[in-house]
C-alpha cells in the first residue's frame, strides 16, 4: 500500500516538474533578445551596437519596396521593403525588411531587429541598417507628445 502511495506521489511530482519547465514556443526567427534604445543613441554608438539586437520606435519615412532575383534555380524574385525610421527630433536610421511590409508612410512603428554596420542581400548593399525581424504598430502616448514642447 505504501509503495503504491509513493509511486503515485512520485508520478505527480514528475508531471508537475515537467509542466513547470514547459514554455510557450517562440519562432527563433522572430524572437531575438533586443535592447530598447533611441535612434540617436544607436547612431552615436554604432560600433557598440554592431550585430546587436535593437528595438527602436519612430515614424516611417521614404517607404520603398524593391525586388531582387534570387540565386536559386527557379529564379524567383524576392521582395524587400526599405524605409527610414525617424525619431521626433528627425534623426533617422535605415531599416531593411524582407517581403512586403503592411505599413504606410507616416505610421508610428516599433522595429525589432539586428543592427548591421555592413549588410548585403543578394545584389543590394546597405551600410548602417537595421535588419528588421519584426515590425509592430506603435501608438505614441501623451508623454511622447509632451516631449515635443521641451525647452533646450
N, C-alpha and C positions, 0 to 999 in steps of 0.2 A: 504494500500500500504506500509506504513512504517512498519507495523507488519510483512509483508512478507519479506521485506528487512532485518529486524533484525533477523528473523528466518534463512534466507539464510546465513547471516554473522555468526551467532552462529553455524550453522551446519558446515560450512567450518572451523571455528576456532576449533571446536571439532575434525574434521578429521585431521587437521594439528597437533594438540596436541597429538592425539593418534599415528600418524605416527612418530612423533619425539621420542616417547617412545619405538618404536619397535627397537629391536636389532637383530643381527644375532644370531640364536640359536647355542649354543655350547654344545656338549655332555659333561655332567658333569664327565664322566669317563676319559676324555682326556683333560679337561680344568681345570687345577689347578693353583693356584697362586704360582709361583715358583720364587725364588731368584737366579739370576745368580751368582755363586761363583766358585772359583777354587777348585780343588780336595784337594790341600794342606790345604786350609782354612777349608774345611769340616772335614778333618782328625784331625786337631789340635783343633777343636772346636766341637767335637762330641755331647757333651751334649747340646750345644746351638742350634744345628740343628736337634735334635731328633724329629721325626714325623713332620718335616717341608718340604715344597715343595722346591726342589732344581733343578737347571738347570746347568748341567756340560758338558764340552766339552773335548774330548780326543780321544785316539786311542784304538781300540778294541784288547784285548789280551786274550788268553786262552778261546776261544769261545767253549761252550759245550751246547748240547741240551739233556734234560732228560725228563722223564715222570713219573707220579705217578698215581696210581689207585685212582679214586675219591671215596668218601664215599657214593655216591648216589646208588640207587638200580640197575641202569643199569651197574655199574662197569666199565665205560669207562675210558680210560687213558687220562690224561690231560698233554700236553707237556709244557715245560718251557725252557727258554734259560738263561744261566748264562755266564757272562764274566767279565773280569777286564777292567775297563776304566782307562787308564793311561794318565797323562799329559806329557808334553815334558821333564820334569825332571825325569820321571819314577815313580812318585808317583801314586799309583793306588787305586781304590775302587771297591768292588764287586757290580755287577748290576744283578738284577733278573728281567726277563721279561716273562710274561705269553705267551704261544704259541711259535710258531717257527718264529723267527725274521729274516727278509731278510737282514742280514748283513754278512760280511765276516771278517776273521782275518786281522787286519791291517787297517780297514776302520776308517776314522775320523767321529765321530758322536756327536750329541748333545743329551743328555739323560735328559728328564724332568720326575721327579718322586718324591717319598717321601722317605726321608732317615729314615731308621729304625735301631735303635740300636739292637733290637731283633726282628726277623721276622721268622714266621713259616708258611709254606704252607704244607698242608697235607703230613706228612711223612718226610719232609726235614726241617732242622733247619738252619737258617742263622744268623750270627751276623754281625753288621755294614754293611748293604747292602742298596742299593738304589732300591726301588721297582718301576720299570720303568712304567710310564703311557704312555709315547710317546718317540720314538727313531727316530731322524731325521738325514738325511745325512748332514754333515757339511764339508765345504771346507775351510781349513786354508788359510788365506790371507798372504800377504807379511810380515805384522807385526808379525805374529806368527813365521815365519821362521827367521826373523831378531833377535828375542829374543834368538835364539839358539846361537848366537855369542856374547852375552853379557859377559862382564868380571866381575867376582866376586870381 
